Amino acid sequence: MRTYALEDPMALRALAHPLRGKLLAALRLDGPATASMLARRYGESSGATSYHLRMLARYGFVEDDPGHDGGRERWWRAAHELTEWS
């Protein structure tokens, strides 16, 4: 099981945004998706979900999905199964 040990306060701040938490949960539970797919799911614009996915990627919560190389859309996946902090 891959676990992300959250120690950086800025990473915690990034994860605290409600939409980012939903995006990360969706990727963990349902597998890889594009920003457009997640936008439809949560009633957001694809621009908004794309921005929030990039913020999650900045702190290592999500990453590009290598199973969907090429094409026009960027596929994302959760980088870890769990996040823990103390």
C-alpha positions as CSV (number, residue, x, y, z in Angstrom):
1,M,0.0,0.0,0.0
2,R,1.4,3.4,-1.0
3,T,0.9,6.1,1.7
4,Y,1.7,9.8,1.4
5,A,3.1,11.1,4.7
6,L,1.9,14.7,4.8
7,E,4.5,16.9,6.5
8,D,4.5,20.1,4.4
9,P,2.0,22.7,5.7
10,M,1.6,24.0,2.1
11,A,0.7,20.6,0.9
12,L,-1.9,20.4,3.7
13,R,-3.2,23.8,2.6
14,A,-3.5,22.5,-1.0
15,L,-5.4,19.5,0.0
16,A,-7.8,21.5,2.3
17,H,-9.7,22.9,-0.7
18,P,-13.0,21.1,-0.9
19,L,-12.9,20.4,-4.7
20,R,-9.3,19.2,-4.5
21,G,-10.4,16.6,-1.9
22,K,-13.2,15.5,-4.1
23,L,-10.9,15.2,-7.1
24,L,-8.3,13.1,-5.2
25,A,-11.0,10.9,-3.7
26,A,-12.5,10.3,-7.2
27,L,-9.2,9.3,-8.6
28,R,-8.4,7.0,-5.7
29,L,-11.8,5.3,-5.8
30,D,-12.7,5.2,-9.5
31,G,-9.2,5.3,-11.2
32,P,-7.7,7.6,-13.8
33,A,-9.7,10.4,-15.3
34,T,-9.4,13.6,-17.3
35,A,-10.2,17.1,-16.0
36,S,-13.2,17.1,-18.4
37,M,-14.6,13.9,-17.0
38,L,-14.2,15.2,-13.4
39,A,-15.7,18.5,-14.3
40,R,-18.9,16.9,-15.6
41,R,-19.0,14.7,-12.4
42,Y,-18.9,17.7,-10.1
43,G,-20.6,20.4,-12.1
44,E,-17.4,22.4,-12.5
45,S,-15.7,23.9,-15.6
46,S,-12.8,21.8,-17.0
47,G,-10.6,24.8,-16.6
48,A,-11.3,24.8,-12.8
49,T,-10.7,21.1,-12.4
50,S,-7.6,21.3,-14.5
51,Y,-6.2,24.0,-12.3
52,H,-7.0,22.1,-9.1
53,L,-5.4,18.9,-10.5
54,R,-2.2,20.8,-11.3
55,M,-2.2,22.1,-7.8
56,L,-2.6,18.6,-6.4
57,A,0.2,17.4,-8.7
58,R,2.5,20.2,-7.5
59,Y,2.4,18.6,-4.0
60,G,2.6,15.0,-5.2
61,F,-1.0,13.9,-4.6
62,V,-1.8,13.1,-8.3
63,E,0.3,12.4,-11.4
64,D,0.0,11.8,-15.1
65,D,-1.4,8.3,-15.8
66,P,1.1,6.5,-18.0
67,G,-1.6,4.1,-19.2
68,H,-3.1,7.0,-21.3
69,D,-0.1,8.4,-23.1
70,G,-0.7,10.6,-26.2
71,G,-3.9,12.1,-27.3
72,R,-5.3,15.5,-26.6
73,E,-6.5,15.1,-23.1
74,R,-4.3,14.7,-20.0
75,W,-5.2,11.7,-17.9
76,W,-4.6,11.9,-14.1
77,R,-4.3,9.3,-11.4
78,A,-3.8,9.3,-7.7
79,A,-0.2,9.0,-6.7
80,H,-0.9,7.3,-3.4
81,E,-3.7,5.1,-2.0
82,L,-3.7,6.9,1.4
83,T,-2.7,10.2,3.0
84,E,-1.6,10.4,6.6
85,W,-0.5,13.2,8.9
86,S,-0.1,13.8,12.5
